[in-house]
């Protein structure tokens, strides 16, 4: 019997941890234009290992320190709200901040940001 795989960050590595089920494709990495990156354009995305444990989205990649981001945050600060293009459609997102942006940018070798799709948006 095989376990289901969940991908909390679209395009990145998956996890079979059941705690990740409700966070499947909840995050995405966008380029400097606000367009969601896909594996076919950025194969290195798949090298980012993602898990959901103890209330955190956990990101790991070779040569990088582990990055933990809280899973359950109330997004009530309008200054971090933005929009991103996912599959040609504009979607409301929340920017996960400078630390996450620096982490993904350094690993992918280009300016990027980690965004969380809002509950009210269609994943």
C-alpha positions in Angstrom: 0.0 0.0 0.0 1.4 3.4 -0.9 0.8 6.6 1.0 -0.6 9.7 -0.5 1.8 12.5 -1.2 1.1 16.1 -0.4 2.9 19.1 -1.8 2.5 22.1 0.6 4.7 24.2 -1.7 3.6 23.8 -5.4 6.4 22.4 -7.5 8.6 21.4 -4.5 9.2 18.0 -2.9 6.3 16.2 -1.3 5.6 14.5 2.0 3.4 11.6 3.1 2.8 13.1 6.5 -1.0 13.3 7.0 -0.6 16.6 8.8 0.2 18.1 5.4 -3.0 17.1 3.7 -4.9 20.3 4.5 -2.0 22.4 3.3 -1.6 20.7 -0.1 -0.4 23.4 -2.6 -1.1 26.1 -0.2 2.2 27.9 -0.8 4.0 28.8 -4.0 7.3 30.4 -5.0 7.0 33.4 -7.3 9.6 35.1 -9.4 10.2 38.9 -9.3 7.2 39.5 -11.6 4.8 37.7 -9.2 4.4 34.7 -11.4 4.4 31.2 -9.8 7.4 29.1 -10.6 6.8 25.6 -12.1 9.2 22.6 -12.2 9.3 22.7 -16.0 10.8 26.2 -15.9 12.8 25.7 -12.7 13.7 22.1 -12.1 15.6 23.0 -8.9 12.2 23.5 -7.1 12.0 19.7 -6.8 15.2 19.7 -4.7 13.4 21.7 -1.9 12.2 19.1 0.6 9.0 20.2 2.3 7.3 18.8 5.4 4.6 19.8 7.9 5.4 19.0 11.5 4.7 20.4 14.9 2.8 23.3 13.5 5.4 24.4 11.0 6.0 24.2 7.3 9.6 22.9 7.2 11.9 23.6 4.2 15.2 21.9 3.6 17.6 21.9 0.7 21.2 20.9 0.2 23.6 23.6 1.4 20.8 25.5 3.2 19.8 25.8 6.9 16.4 24.4 7.7 13.6 27.0 7.5 10.5 26.7 9.7 7.4 28.8 8.9 4.3 28.7 11.1 1.4 26.9 9.4 -1.5 28.6 11.1 -1.2 32.3 11.0 -4.1 34.8 10.7 -3.4 36.9 7.7 -4.9 40.2 8.9 -2.0 42.5 8.0 -2.9 44.1 4.7 0.8 45.2 4.2 1.8 41.6 3.4 -1.1 40.9 1.0 -0.4 40.7 -2.7 -1.5 38.9 -5.8 0.3 36.3 -7.9 -0.3 34.7 -11.2 -0.8 30.9 -11.0 -1.6 29.1 -14.2 -2.4 32.4 -15.9 -4.9 33.5 -13.2 -4.4 36.2 -10.6 -4.7 34.9 -7.0 -4.7 36.6 -3.6 -1.6 35.6 -1.6 0.3 36.6 1.5 4.0 37.2 1.4 5.9 35.0 3.9 8.6 37.7 4.5 12.2 38.6 3.9 13.7 35.5 5.6 11.8 33.1 3.4 12.4 35.3 0.3 16.2 35.3 1.0 16.2 31.5 1.6 14.4 30.6 -1.7 16.3 33.3 -3.7 19.6 32.0 -2.5 18.8 28.4 -3.2 17.2 29.0 -6.6 19.8 31.6 -7.6 17.3 34.2 -8.6 15.0 36.7 -6.9 11.9 34.9 -5.6 9.4 35.1 -2.8 7.4 32.5 -0.9 3.7 33.2 -0.9 0.8 31.6 0.9 -2.5 31.3 -1.0 -5.3 33.0 1.0 -8.2 30.8 2.3 -10.6 32.8 0.2 -8.5 32.2 -3.0 -8.8 29.1 -5.2 -5.6 27.0 -4.9 
